[in-house]
Amino acid sequence: MTYAFAVLIACFLISSFSGLYLLFVSLKPTNELLKHPYLSMQPFNRFSVSVRSSILLDYFFRLFFPNTQFWLIGHANRILPHVIPSQVPVKIKWPLLGLWGCCFIGILAMIVIWVILLTR
């Protein structure tokens, strides 16, 4: 229980820091380099928060699961074929990995905590 809670808190802190860094420092260079197709319709800031999040999630899926063609990951790979993950610099990759990777690990840690609490 303590380990799962520590992982959950660490994921929250890393995800928060990565999200803030992405928002205030590296969002513009990320969008300029990765060029999501939605950005040809209107600027990033004019989209709703959910669409902005889905754009960042597409970037995450393309960079870290480039050969998958299944479900949401496959959709991201089909709409971003111009992005070659090996050529994207680490300064663009790490905020996306920190934000979305820790979100997914944090969800798993939360499920573990709930299972432990409900089975006591």
LINPE-V915756 format. One record per pair of residues at least 12 apart in sequence whose C-alpha atoms are under 6 Angstrom apart, sorted by the first residue. I is the first residue (numbers start at 1). J is the second residue. D is the distance in Angstrom with one decimal. If there is no record, write none. Layout:
# LINPE-V915756
I;J;D
I;J;D
This chain:
# LINPE-V915756
4;109;5.4
8;106;5.0
8;109;5.6
11;102;4.8
11;106;5.5
15;98;5.5
15;99;4.3
15;102;5.6
18;95;4.8
18;98;5.4
18;99;5.3
19;99;5.6
22;95;5.9
30;92;5.9
58;76;4.9
60;96;5.8
61;73;5.4
62;76;5.9
62;77;5.3
63;85;4.9
